[in-house]
Amino acid sequence: MRVCLVSAELAPFFAGGAGTYAREMALALADAGCQVHVLTYPREGMRMPSDPHLPGVQIHGLDLSSGQAGVPAYNCRALRHSMGVLEALRRLHDAHRFDVIEFPDFGGEGYFTMRARRSLGEFEDVCLAVRCHTPISVCRHFGGGARLTRSDLLVEHMERFCLTHADVVTTPTRAARRAIERHLLRPDKGAIHDDGEQARDGIIPNPLRCDEHVGDGERNGYEVVCVGRLEWLKGQDLLVRAIVPMMEQNPAIILRCFGRGTRSTPLGLPMRRLLRRMIPDSLRGRVIFEGACPRSEVMDAIRRCAIVVVPSRYENQSYAIAEAMACGACVVASDAGGTPDLIRSGRDGLLFRAGDAEDLAATLGRAMADADLRASLGRQARERVRACMDPRESARRWIEAMRQGPAHRVGTVRSARERISVVVPFYNAGGTIRQTISSIKAQTRTPDEVLVVDDGSDDPASLRVLEQIEGAGDARVLRGRHGGVSNARNRGIEAAGGELVCMIDADDIADSTLLEKLERCLRRHPDAAYASPLIADFEDDPTHPTGGWVPIGLERSMLGAINVAGSGTGVLMRRSALEQAGGYDEQMPAYEDWDLYCAMLEKGMRGEVVPEFLIRYRQRPGSLMKTRAARLHDVLHARILAKHPVLAHPDAMRLLVSLASSEVC
């Protein structure tokens, strides 16, 4: 089996559970006879394609500075990363013909790859799998924060999309599966399926080679170690509340916390600052925040300490816990998430009630007071993790799950070809429309008709250009009084003879494959209302983008706060969907496209996204979006919300709070 594991993290070059999983599973699959590749960020000290830390595994690095990933259009790093993954996988799959590509759930690393398969039919011969760690929505639920940013909701959308459209979804524990279904795949957000096909999932424990973690040296009976990012989710505040009274009574107790700090408290304060406020001045020298340390230093501390505490409010199947157990440490952990699947309290570790500092204090005190208990738990812990996380068994079950994935949908085209009308609204755009028309004529899928709708132009030079275009037979020109862009678009829709309509503004430039790829997408999804490309902005040279826009479709959790659905230009729409939505609101001098997408959402429609920059959007200093739309933003946004009450989604309202001080969406 030819396998590619995609992971931004990769141990030992980056400390983190997902990175440790990527390394351990890559080695386990290589030992099982698979041809294994890992696609990751290049890190300091990493050798490619072969590294001594991963014998038998080929490592490939991501490049986010060039190609489509290099376009300055992404307003969240996860989107750019996912595009870099797609571009790299296209090259690697051509060379190696993978049977399976697996992505982590968090960060939505597989988002654009799954978009490419869904919209264009790429990777139809590959099983696309998702490995569940802890997605951002689960972190957000247990993390205590109420504020939502655009990046938060974009990443949540990406993670949900990947889980929904994967062929195979695997989790290390049943608790992880339940948490994802509850907090990410709520009834109003879909389920893990695609077109009625239930994605297969399997419970496959994280693999761990325990022999690397032996630790039989002398232990300090009063040293407590906590490993993990300093964040509300990880529960270090519970540990400090529990241990401070013990430290005040016993001057020998020392607490060492390993992990970088974050701003993850409920009010957005740095976690380290919150913890320091909880520690009396007399104990400051005995509570040590080590920060992010080399892995070897952390493991040495675990081998020397009396107790390792993992006080998390939620854990999937924690490698911090597993590695401490493999070292023979006495582990005290919360009973949150999947930890009880690994630790049997009183036999190979001790569990306390998640979120309960008093129960943690009692459990920690029990361990601290009994050296024989600690030694017994440590011995049993090593055997327990060896049995539960055997790499050979994890690899066997992984391979079996991938082989039992659903049949691939090779080359699926589900509807007949339909006529395409291209509509070009025009108002005094004589200086740019020739370039626009040339790009339409150069399409690899020739449109069935091109309509230029003159919105009452009064510039003589522009009117002469229109006459020349009409005389050359390049387009049919519809003339009328000046009524605004919405009026021009509606007139074009009414006159169009095609079942599919594509609006292209008179100063924009279409990639030669725009209509071909959007049509292919809609033929694959006859129930979709429209297909949108990604948009690259330019000022003078269309080959040098200066910005852009990455739509994600009719995402209800965001659409009330910001237009994430699509542009008004370069989108291929079903005429029937346009008519059902009522067309463009002619009372909207701008944001008419946003309003239209909201109407489509209200009607229960959905859109598709082709993950390629197929339209070049010309930025002009005096354009409508930079002048009138900016001045009327609040009024127009309020009108949209008043017209479409379905947009009052709780997440969208929380996003509006974070956008309150920003400029036009």
Backbone hydrogen bonds, N-H to C=O, Kabsch-Sander energy under -0.5 kcal/mol:
donor,donor_aa,acceptor,acceptor_aa,energy
3,V,1,M,-0.6
3,V,35,Q,-3.1
4,C,100,V,-2.1
5,L,37,H,-2.9
6,V,4,C,-0.6
6,V,102,E,-3.1
7,S,5,L,-0.5
7,S,39,L,-2.5
11,A,19,G,-1.8
13,F,10,L,-1.0
14,F,10,L,-1.0
20,T,16,G,-2.3
21,Y,17,G,-2.6
22,A,18,A,-2.4
23,R,19,G,-2.0
24,E,20,T,-2.8
25,M,21,Y,-3.2
26,A,22,A,-1.9
27,L,23,R,-2.3
28,A,24,E,-2.3
29,L,25,M,-2.8
30,A,26,A,-2.2
31,D,27,L,-2.4
32,A,28,A,-1.2
33,G,30,A,-1.5
34,C,29,L,-2.5
35,Q,1,M,-2.3
36,V,34,C,-0.8
36,V,56,G,-0.6
37,H,3,V,-2.2
38,V,58,Q,-2.7
39,L,5,L,-2.4
40,T,38,V,-0.6
40,T,60,H,-2.6
41,Y,8,A,-0.7
46,M,43,R,-2.0
54,L,51,D,-1.9
57,V,54,L,-1.7
58,Q,36,V,-2.3
59,I,49,P,-2.7
60,H,38,V,-3.1
62,L,40,T,-1.6
69,A,66,S,-0.6
70,G,66,S,-0.7
70,G,67,G,-0.9
71,V,68,Q,-1.1
73,A,71,V,-2.6
74,Y,71,V,-0.6
79,L,76,C,-0.8
80,R,76,C,-1.3
81,H,77,R,-2.8
82,S,78,A,-2.4
83,M,79,L,-2.0
84,G,80,R,-2.3
85,V,81,H,-2.2
86,L,82,S,-2.2
87,E,83,M,-2.5
88,A,84,G,-2.2
89,L,85,V,-2.8
90,R,86,L,-2.1
91,R,87,E,-1.3
92,L,88,A,-2.7
93,H,89,L,-3.1
94,D,90,R,-1.5
95,A,91,R,-1.4
96,H,92,L,-2.6
97,R,93,H,-2.5
99,D,2,R,-2.8
100,V,2,R,-1.9
101,I,127,C,-2.3
102,E,4,C,-2.4
103,F,129,A,-2.2
105,D,131,R,-2.1
108,G,105,D,-1.6
109,E,104,P,-0.5
111,Y,108,G,-2.1
114,M,110,G,-2.5
115,R,111,Y,-2.0
116,A,112,F,-2.5
117,R,113,T,-1.8
118,R,114,M,-2.5
119,S,115,R,-2.9
120,L,116,A,-2.1
121,G,116,A,-0.6
121,G,117,R,-1.3
122,E,116,A,-1.4
124,E,121,G,-0.8
126,V,123,F,-1.4
127,C,99,D,-2.6
128,L,126,V,-0.8
129,A,101,I,-2.9
129,A,127,C,-0.7
130,V,168,V,-2.3
131,R,103,F,-3.1
132,C,130,V,-0.5
132,C,170,T,-2.8
138,V,135,P,-0.6
139,C,135,P,-2.0
140,R,136,I,-2.7
141,H,137,S,-2.1
142,F,138,V,-2.2
143,G,139,C,-1.7
144,G,140,R,-0.7
146,A,266,P,-0.7
153,L,149,T,-1.9
154,L,150,R,-2.4
155,V,151,S,-2.7
156,E,152,D,-2.2
157,H,153,L,-2.3
158,M,154,L,-2.4
159,E,155,V,-2.8
160,R,156,E,-2.5
161,F,157,H,-2.5
162,C,158,M,-2.3
163,L,159,E,-2.3
164,T,160,R,-2.3
165,H,161,F,-2.0
166,A,162,C,-1.0
167,D,128,L,-2.9
168,V,128,L,-1.2
169,V,200,R,-3.2
170,T,130,V,-2.4
171,T,202,G,-2.6
177,R,173,T,-1.3
178,R,174,R,-2.4
179,A,175,A,-2.4
180,I,176,A,-2.1
181,E,177,R,-2.3
182,R,178,R,-2.2
183,H,179,A,-2.6
184,L,180,I,-2.3
185,L,180,I,-1.9
189,K,186,R,-2.8
190,G,187,P,-0.8
193,H,191,A,-2.1
194,D,197,E,-1.7
197,E,194,D,-1.9
198,Q,196,G,-0.6
199,A,192,I,-1.3
200,R,167,D,-1.3
202,G,169,V,-1.2
204,I,171,T,-2.5
204,I,202,G,-0.8
208,L,389,M,-2.3
210,C,208,L,-1.2
212,E,209,R,-1.3
213,H,210,C,-2.3
214,V,211,D,-0.8
220,N,304,R,-3.3
221,G,219,R,-0.7
223,E,220,N,-1.6
224,V,222,Y,-0.5
224,V,254,I,-3.1
225,V,307,I,-2.5
226,C,256,R,-2.6
227,V,309,V,-0.5
228,G,258,F,-2.4
230,L,260,R,-2.9
231,E,229,R,-1.3
234,K,231,E,-0.7
235,G,231,E,-0.7
235,G,232,W,-1.1
236,Q,231,E,-0.7
238,L,235,G,-0.8
239,L,235,G,-1.5
240,V,236,Q,-2.5
241,R,237,D,-2.2
242,A,238,L,-2.0
243,I,239,L,-2.7
244,V,240,V,-2.2
246,M,242,A,-0.5
247,M,243,I,-2.6
248,E,244,V,-2.2
249,Q,245,P,-1.1
250,N,246,M,-2.0
253,I,250,N,-1.4
254,I,222,Y,-2.4
255,L,286,R,-2.7
256,R,224,V,-2.7
257,C,288,I,-3.1
258,F,226,C,-3.0
258,F,256,R,-0.5
259,G,291,G,-2.0
262,T,230,L,-1.1
264,S,262,T,-1.0
265,T,269,L,-1.4
268,G,265,T,-2.6
271,M,262,T,-3.2
274,L,270,P,-1.8
275,L,271,M,-2.5
276,R,272,R,-2.4
277,R,273,R,-1.8
278,M,274,L,-1.0
278,M,275,L,-0.7
279,I,275,L,-0.5
279,I,276,R,-1.1
283,L,280,P,-1.9
284,R,280,P,-0.5
284,R,281,D,-1.1
286,R,283,L,-2.1
287,V,283,L,-0.9
287,V,284,R,-0.7
288,I,255,L,-3.0
288,I,286,R,-0.6
289,F,287,V,-0.5
290,E,257,C,-2.6
290,E,288,I,-0.9
291,G,257,C,-0.7
293,C,291,G,-0.6
297,E,294,P,-0.6
298,V,294,P,-1.8
299,M,295,R,-2.6
300,D,296,S,-2.0
301,A,297,E,-1.9
302,I,298,V,-2.1
303,R,299,M,-2.1
304,R,300,D,-1.2
305,C,301,A,-1.7
306,A,223,E,-2.1
307,I,223,E,-1.6
308,V,330,C,-2.6
309,V,225,V,-2.7
309,V,307,I,-0.5
310,V,332,V,-2.7
313,R,233,L,-3.2
314,Y,233,L,-0.8
322,A,318,S,-2.2
323,E,319,Y,-3.0
324,A,320,A,-1.6
325,M,321,I,-2.4
326,A,322,A,-2.4
327,C,323,E,-1.4
328,G,325,M,-1.7
329,A,324,A,-2.4
330,C,306,A,-0.7
331,V,329,A,-0.7
332,V,308,V,-2.8
333,A,331,V,-0.5
333,A,350,L,-2.6
334,S,310,V,-1.7
335,D,352,F,-2.0
338,G,315,E,-2.0
338,G,316,N,-0.7
339,T,336,A,-1.6
341,D,338,G,-1.3
342,L,339,T,-1.9
343,I,339,T,-2.8
344,R,342,L,-0.6
345,S,343,I,-0.8
346,G,349,G,-3.1
347,R,344,R,-2.7
348,D,344,R,-1.7
349,G,344,R,-0.5
350,L,331,V,-2.6
352,F,333,A,-1.8
356,D,353,R,-2.1
357,A,355,G,-0.8
360,L,356,D,-2.0
361,A,357,A,-2.3
362,A,358,E,-2.2
363,T,359,D,-2.5
364,L,360,L,-3.0
365,G,361,A,-2.5
366,R,362,A,-1.9
367,A,363,T,-1.9
368,M,364,L,-2.7
369,A,365,G,-1.8
370,D,366,R,-0.6
370,D,367,A,-0.9
371,A,369,A,-0.5
374,R,370,D,-2.0
375,A,371,A,-2.3
376,S,372,D,-2.5
377,L,373,L,-2.9
378,G,374,R,-2.2
379,R,375,A,-2.1
380,Q,376,S,-2.3
381,A,377,L,-2.3
382,R,378,G,-1.7
383,E,379,R,-1.3
384,R,380,Q,-2.5
385,V,381,A,-2.6
386,R,382,R,-1.6
387,A,383,E,-1.9
388,C,384,R,-2.4
389,M,385,V,-2.1
390,D,387,A,-0.5
394,S,390,D,-2.4
395,A,391,P,-2.5
396,R,392,R,-2.1
397,R,393,E,-2.5
398,W,394,S,-2.2
399,I,395,A,-2.7
400,E,396,R,-2.1
401,A,397,R,-2.3
402,M,398,W,-2.2
403,R,399,I,-2.1
404,Q,400,E,-1.3
405,G,402,M,-1.2
410,V,408,H,-1.0
412,T,409,R,-1.2
414,R,523,R,-1.5
421,S,500,L,-2.9
422,V,449,E,-2.6
423,V,421,S,-0.5
423,V,502,C,-2.7
424,V,451,L,-3.3
426,F,453,V,-2.7
432,T,429,A,-1.4
433,I,429,A,-2.0
435,Q,432,T,-0.6
436,T,432,T,-1.5
437,I,433,I,-3.1
438,S,434,R,-2.6
439,S,435,Q,-1.9
440,I,436,T,-1.6
441,K,437,I,-2.6
442,A,438,S,-1.3
443,Q,440,I,-1.4
444,T,512,S,-3.0
446,T,444,T,-0.6
448,D,420,I,-1.8
449,E,420,I,-1.2
451,L,422,V,-3.3
452,V,476,R,-2.9
453,V,424,V,-1.9
453,V,451,L,-0.6
454,D,452,V,-0.8
454,D,478,L,-3.2
455,D,426,F,-3.4
455,D,453,V,-0.6
456,G,454,D,-0.9
456,G,480,G,-0.6
463,L,459,D,-2.3
464,R,460,P,-2.1
465,V,461,A,-1.9
466,L,462,S,-2.1
467,E,463,L,-2.0
468,Q,464,R,-2.1
469,I,465,V,-2.4
470,E,466,L,-2.5
471,G,467,E,-2.7
472,A,468,Q,-2.0
473,G,470,E,-1.2
474,D,469,I,-1.9
475,A,469,I,-0.7
476,R,450,V,-2.8
478,L,452,V,-3.0
478,L,476,R,-0.5
479,R,477,V,-0.5
480,G,454,D,-0.6
483,G,481,R,-0.6
488,A,484,G,-2.2
489,R,485,V,-2.5
490,N,486,S,-2.5
491,R,487,N,-2.4
492,G,488,A,-2.0
493,I,489,R,-2.5
494,E,490,N,-2.4
495,A,491,R,-1.8
496,A,492,G,-1.5
499,E,419,R,-0.5
500,L,419,R,-2.3
501,V,573,M,-3.1
502,C,421,S,-2.6
503,M,571,V,-1.0
504,I,423,V,-2.4
506,A,425,P,-0.9
508,D,505,D,-1.8
509,I,616,R,-2.3
511,D,614,L,-2.9
514,L,511,D,-2.0
517,K,513,T,-2.6
518,L,514,L,-2.4
519,E,515,L,-2.5
520,R,516,E,-2.1
521,C,517,K,-2.0
522,L,518,L,-2.2
523,R,519,E,-2.4
524,R,520,R,-1.6
525,H,521,C,-1.2
528,A,525,H,-2.1
529,A,606,R,-3.0
530,Y,606,R,-0.6
531,A,572,L,-2.3
532,S,608,E,-2.5
534,L,612,E,-2.6
535,I,549,W,-2.6
536,A,615,I,-2.5
537,D,547,G,-1.8
538,F,617,Y,-2.2
544,H,541,D,-2.0
546,T,537,D,-1.9
547,G,537,D,-0.8
549,W,535,I,-2.9
552,I,564,V,-3.4
553,G,564,V,-1.2
555,E,553,G,-2.1
556,R,554,L,-0.9
558,M,555,E,-1.9
559,L,555,E,-2.1
560,G,556,R,-0.6
561,A,558,M,-2.0
562,I,558,M,-2.1
564,V,562,I,-1.1
570,G,503,M,-3.7
571,V,503,M,-0.5
572,L,531,A,-2.2
573,M,501,V,-3.1
573,M,571,V,-0.6
574,R,529,A,-2.6
575,R,499,E,-3.0
578,L,574,R,-2.1
579,E,575,R,-2.4
580,Q,576,S,-2.3
581,A,577,A,-2.1
582,G,579,E,-1.0
583,G,578,L,-2.4
586,E,584,Y,-0.7
588,M,585,D,-1.7
595,D,591,Y,-2.5
596,L,592,E,-1.9
597,Y,593,D,-2.3
598,C,594,W,-2.0
599,A,595,D,-2.0
600,M,596,L,-2.1
601,L,597,Y,-2.4
602,E,598,C,-2.2
603,K,599,A,-1.4
604,G,601,L,-1.8
605,M,600,M,-2.5
608,E,530,Y,-2.4
610,V,532,S,-2.9
612,E,610,V,-2.6
614,L,534,L,-1.3
614,L,612,E,-1.2
615,I,534,L,-1.0
616,R,509,I,-3.4
617,Y,536,A,-2.7
617,Y,615,I,-0.6
618,R,616,R,-0.6
619,Q,538,F,-3.3
620,R,618,R,-0.6
623,S,620,R,-1.9
626,K,623,S,-0.6
627,T,623,S,-0.9
627,T,624,L,-0.8
629,A,624,L,-2.2
631,R,627,T,-2.0
632,L,628,R,-2.3
633,H,630,A,-0.8
636,L,632,L,-2.9
637,H,633,H,-2.9
638,A,634,D,-2.3
639,R,635,V,-2.0
640,I,636,L,-2.1
641,L,637,H,-2.3
642,A,638,A,-2.3
643,K,639,R,-2.3
644,H,640,I,-1.7
647,L,644,H,-2.1
648,A,645,P,-1.8
649,H,647,L,-2.8
653,M,649,H,-2.3
654,R,650,P,-2.1
655,L,651,D,-2.3
656,L,652,A,-2.1
657,V,653,M,-1.2
658,S,654,R,-1.2
659,L,655,L,-1.5
660,A,656,L,-0.6
660,A,657,V,-0.9
662,S,659,L,-2.1
